[in-house]
Amino acid sequence: MTGPVHRFAAIPVAVTAGIVAVVHLTLAAVPRSWLDEDLMLAIGRHHLDIGAVDQPPLTPLLARLADTLAPGSQLVLAVPAVLATTAAVVLTALVARELGGDARAQTLAALGQATSIAAAQFGHWLTPYTLEPALWTAFLWLLLRRHRTGDDRLLLAAGLVAGVAAQTRFQVFALGAALVLALLAVGPRNLLVRRATWAGAGIALLVAAPTLVWQAAHGWPQLGMATAVAQENTAIYGHPVVVAAHGLAVTGPLTLGLAVSGLLALLRDPQWRPLRYLAVAYLLLFIAVLVSAGRHYYLTPIYPVLGAVGAVALQRRRERRGPRRAWPVVTAGAVLATAGAASSVLLASPAFAAPLATTTAATWSALPDEDRARTALVAVPYVHAALLDAAPPDLGLPAVHGTNRAYGWFPPPPDTSDAMLLVGSPDLFRPYFTSARPLRTVTASTPLGTYGGLVEENTTIWLLEDRTVTWQQMWSELRDLSVIGR
């Protein structure tokens, strides 16, 4: 299956990774407001714990560290994301090398990951799904290296990486389950009886234990996220097949082509039979995401390894039939990745977040001191809460409370407050206060995603006074995971 291990293609891979790093650091200097990143920063700044409703703590912790080192600096905030995005390129080349790939195959695999449209879009946003490709690729690289060398210590290292990945997103557990089922189905089954395999699994669970304990203590709210995500995706896309098509499209032509070549080789070529479980695991994950209407980027972390397999499979074909030109697909991938990177500026436009934060800060500071002391800042849905919590520190906003998504499981306002300055619709909260009056309205025209044009967004800031029930009762009755209809 694998040929000799060639020298690492250090120069071409380093150049490719270096270009990726420079591009994303440049993009990170552009003012932005991407909701998922803002949520990580919001949790890191004000709500950091060993767990949250839909986010393990690693990414918020990295956001907290970056914000502590350079408060309000989006460039520093992006550094962990850029490092992970760059590492994924290098790790993809290392996987190709582990499989017997020569310098050309290693470079092609690295170029595939470097020109991924999804990575080009979010490679400078500090989000869990930005960190995942590097972590999954490192995990699978260790498994493949163990396959070649027989060194069971690599299984322990793989368990450690899996545990870190679980502290980033729980989807790595789905990967583990898919791998076990695939090994049972097509082998090599002896991997499942190795003590080191289960020791590695134990290490993974031990590393992930704190956030799993948090989930258990709070009733496993993460399980409810699958329903909430499916509802949102149905509202956005209309059908799970469209979600899956989106996920395939953003892999980029080079990565997708390499991944298809890799899948076909794993499924059809006897030389690749010992690693066929990788293809089966991918197909199981694809079906699971399709059936559950998961996010389009859920499978993004597995494409680097499939692309590396495809690059080596093409090398085998090249060795038998002679070289073929790859530059047209590489060029197309680079062009589309450049467009994806440029679109990230539009997608993360702060056109609404900036006026929302400044207007809320002005409204908050305009309250008399004695009123401000007894007023809690609340925002619904969680989108508004995260945008405000991630606002520049010099605006002087306090930590935001909310009842939607993760905010509903954060502590409610203190009992010393009997009023709320609410950013969002007051309909949910009116029954719990004797008065509600609008103070200001925020209106802004924002870019309409990748389709261009402008869409008007607006929200109203309300003051609700004379609370009639405890905050704890209010929160227990109102907290929910869905943003549909809010």
N, C-alpha and C positions, 0 to 999 in steps of 0.2 A: 504494500500500500504506500508506504513512505520510502523515498529514496534517501540518499546520503544527506546529512545536514550540511548545507552550504554555509559559507561565511555570511554574516549579517550584512545586508546591503546598507551600510551605515550612511554613506554620503547621500544617495538619492532619497532614502527614507528621512534622514535628518533635514534635507532641503524641503521636502514635502511637508513635514511636520512644522518646520520653521515658518513656512509661508502661511500655514493654517493658524499658527499662533499669532503672527503679526496681523493678519486680517481680523481676527477676533478681538485682539487688543485694541485695534483701531476702531472697530465697531463699538466696543465697550465704552469708548470715550464720548460717543454720541448720546445726548440725553434720551432716556427711555423710561417707560413704565410698563413692564410686562407683568400681568397679574400673578402668575405662578411664582415669579421671582419676588415680587412685592410681598406675597404671602410668606415666603421663606424669611424675608427680612423682618416682616411684622412679627412672626412667631419668635424669631431670634432676639429681637429687641425687647419685646414686652411679655411674651408668653412661653418662654423656653421651659421645657419639661422633658422628661424621659420619653414622652410620646405625645401624640395629638390625634385627632379624629382620623385624618387621612394622610398624615405625614409622620414617618419616623423622624427622630431628632437630628440626624447627621447634617442634612442640608441647612436647617435653621441654625445649627451650631456654627457651621462654617460662615453663614451670613452674620452671626453675632460677632465672631472673631474679626471678620473683615470690617464690620461697622465700628468695632471697638478700636481697631488700629487706625482707621481713617473714617471717622463719622461722616456719613452722607456721600462718600466717594463711590460712584458707580464703577469706576475703573478698578479700584481695589476689590470691590464686591465681585467683579467678574473673574478675578484671577483664578480661584479654584475651578471655575467652569472651563476657562481656557486651558488650564493645565490638564483637566480630564479629557477635553476634546482633542488636545494634542497627543496625549498618552494613548488614546484609542487608535490613532493613526499608527503609532509605533508598535503597539501591541498587535494590531492586525498583521503588520509585516512579520512580527515574531511568530504568529500562528502559522503563516505561510512557510516560514523557515522551518518550523517544527515539523511540518508535513512534507518536507523535502523540497520546498520551493527554492529556486535559484534566485539570483539578484533580480532578474526581470520579473519573476512571479511575486517576489516580496514587494517590489516597487509598484507593480500593478495593484496588488492588494491594498497597499497604503494609499494609492491614488483613489481607489474605490471608496475607502472611508473618508478621505479628504474631500471628495466631491459629493458626498451624501448631501442632498438638499436639506434634509431634516437637521443634520449637524451644522450645516451652514447657517440655518435660521436660528437655532437655539444654542449654538456652541459658546456664546458669550453671556448667556443668561444663567444665573445660578439657580438651577432647578434640579429636582431629583432625576428627571429623565435626561438631563445633560450629563450627569455623573454616571448613569447606568451603563452606557456602551463600554466605557473603559473597565468598569467593574466586571461586567459579564464576560468581556473578552479576556480579561486577566484570569477569571475563574476557569473558563473553557481552555485557555492556553495551558494552565497548570494540569488539567485533566489530560490534554493531548500530550503534554510532555511526559506525564506519568506513563501514558500508553507506550511511548517510545522507549523510555529508560527503565520502566519497572520500579522506579523509586517511590515507595509508598509514602514517604514524607511529603511528597507533593500533594497528596490527598489531604493532608492536614493543613497545608498552606491554602489549598482550594477552599477548605471549610472556613478558614479565617476570612478569606475574601468574600465568600458567600454571606458570612455574618455581617460584614461591613456593608455589603449590598443590601441586606435586609434592613439595616439601619438607615438606608436611603429610600428604598421602596420595597414593599412586600412582594412584588411580582417575582422576585428571585425564588420564592418558595414554589411558585408555579413552574418555573424552570426546573427546579429540583425534582418536583413530582413528575414532570414530563420526561426527564432523563431516566428516572427509575422505571417508569412504564415502558419507555423505549428499550432500555436494557433488558427488561423482562421479555419483551416481544422479539427482539432481534439480536440480543447479545451485544458484547460479551458478558454473560451473566456472572462470570467469576468475579467481576468487579464488585458485585453486590454482596459477596460473602467475605470480602476483605475487611479485616478489623479496622484498617486505616480508613476505609470508606465511611464507616459508621462513627469512627472517632472524629473524622472531619465534619460529619453531620452534627455531632454533638458540640463541636467547637462553634459551628455556625449558630446553633440554637443558643449556646451560652452567650455569644456576642450579642445576639438579637434579644436576649431575655428581658432586659429592662423595658424595651418598648412593647414587648408582648405582655409583660406584667401590667403595664399601663392600660393596654387594650382590655385585658381581662377585668381589671378593676373598674373600668368604665363601660362594661357591657358590650365589648367588641363593636364599637361604632364603625370600624373599618368595613365590617361585613355589609353594612347598609350603604356603603359608597358604591357598590356594584350596581344597585338599583338606581341610585341617583345619577351615576354616570350614564347608564343606559337611557334614562329619561332625557338627559341633556343631549346625548348623541342622536337620539331619535328626533328630537326637536330641531337639531341643527342639520342633520344629514338626511333624515327621512327613512333610511334603511341601513342595516349593518353592512350590507355589501358595499355601499358607498363609502363607509368608514374604512373597510378593508382596502378598497381601491385607493383611497387617499393615502393609507399607510404604505402601499406599494409604490405609489407615485413619488413620495418624498424620499425614497431610498436613493433616487438618482439613477440614471441609465447605466452607469458603469457598475455601481454596486448591485443593482438589480440583475444585470446581465451576468455578473460573476456569481451572484447567489443562485440564480437559476442553473448555471453551469455546475455549481457545486452540488445542488440538490440532485440533479440528474446523475452526476458521477456517483454520489453516495448511494443512490437507489438502484443504479443499473450496472455499474462497473464492479466486477468481482474484486478488483484490487482495493476498492474502498470499503469492502464489506465490514471489516472490523470497526469502522466508524459510522456505519449506517444508522446507528442510534441517533446521531446528530440530526439527520433528516427527519426521522420519525418524531423526535422531540419537537422539532420546528413545526411539523404538520399538526401535531397535537395542540401546540400553543396557538397556531393560526386558527384552528377550529374553535378553540376555547374563546379566543378574542372575538371571533365572528359571531358565535352563539350568544355571548354575553354583551355584545355591542360595546366592547371596550374602546378605549381611546385609540386613535390611529397610530400613535407612537409607541404602543405597548410592545411591539415586536422589533422596534429599532435596535435594541441592544444585541440581538442575535445575528444581525446581518453582517457585521464585520467578520465573524468566524465563517459563515457560509460563503462570503466573498473571498476569504483566504483559501478555502477549499476549492472554489471555482478557479482562482488564479493558478493554483497548482495543477488542477485538472487540465486547464488550457496549456500549461507547460508540458504535461504528458503528451497531449495531442500535438503540440509544436515539435516535440522531440521525434514523434513518429511521422508527421506529415510536412514538417517544415514550418517556418514562421509565417504568421499572418499579421497584418497591420492592425494595431490596436488604437492608434492615435485618433481616428475619427470619433470613437466612443469616448475616449479620454477627453477630447476637446469638447464634445457635447456635454459631458458630465461637468467639466470645469465651467462652461458657460452657464448651465442651469444652476450650479452651486453658487456662482457669482450673483445670479438673479435672486436666489434664495437668501443669500447674505444681505443683498440690498433690500429685499422685502422685509427683513427683520426690523429695519428702521421704521418702516411704515406700520408694521404690526405692533410694535412697541412704542408707538407715538404717545408722548405724555400730554397730548392736546386736551384730554379731559381730566386726567389725574392732577395736573398742575393747578388749574382753576378750582377744582374740587378742594384741594388741600389749602390753597391760599384763602378761599372764601370761607371755609370752615374755621380756619385759624383766626380770621378777622372777626367772624361771628362769635367765636369762643372768647377772644380777648375783649370784645365789646360788652360782655356780660359784667355787671357789677361784681366786685370782688366777693361780696357776701353770697351772691347768687352762684358764682362759679364754684365756690367752696362746697356747695350742696348739690351740684349738678354733675351727672355722669355723661360722658361723651359716648354715644351709641350710634352704630351705623348698620343698616341692612340694605341689601344682602351683604354677604361676607366680602364681595368684591369691593364695595365702598369702604368697609372696615379695613381691609388690607391696604388699600391705596392710601388711606389716612395714616395708618400705623407706619407705613414705609415712607412717609413724607419727610422732607429735609428737617433735621432736628432743630434748626434755627427758627422754624415756625412756632415752636413752643407748644405743640399739641400734646395733650396727655395720652396715655394708653387708651385705645378704643375698646369698647365692649360691643357685643352683638349676640344674636340668637341663632344665626345661620351658619351651617357647616362647622368648621373647627371652633369658631367663636362661641357657639352655643355650649361647648364643653369647657371653655375657659371659665375662670371664676366670674360670677356676675358682679355688678357694681357694689361698692361697700354700703352697708346699712345707713351710714351717715348722709348718703345722698337721697333726696326725695324728689328729684327732678331729673330730666334727661334732655340733653341737646341731641336731637335725633337727625341723622343724615339719612334720608330715605322716606319711604311711605309710613305714615303713622297708624295705618289701619289696624295692624296687629296690636298696637300698644294702647290705643284709645281706651279700651275697657279698664285699664289699670291706672288711669290718671283722671283727674277731674277737669283738667283743661289742656288744650292743645292749640297752639297758634303758630303759623308759618312765620319765619323770620327772613329768609333769603332763598333765592333760587339760583342754582348753578346751571348755566347753559353753555355748551361748547360744541363746535363742529369737529368731528374726529374722522380720521381715515377709515374707510369701509374695507378693512382687510386687504386681501390681494386683488380685489376687483377694482380698486381705485374709487374715486368719488368721495363724497363726504356724507356723514350721517350725523344728525343732531342728537346729542345726549343731554339730558337734564335731570336734576334731582332737587328736591327742596329740603331746606334745613328747618326743623321744627323745634319748638320748646314745649315740652310736656311737663306739667307741674302737678304737685300734690298726689304722690303715689299712694295707692289704696291697698296694695298687697306687698308682701316681701319680695325682694329681688329674686330670691331663690325660688319662690313659687312661680313667679313670672317666667323665669328662665326654664324651669322644668316643664311648663306648659307650652312654651313657644319655640323651643329649640328644635331645629330640624336640619336635614342635610341637603334638601333640594333647593335650587335657585329658580326653578320653573315657576312662573307666575309672580315672582317678586319684583 
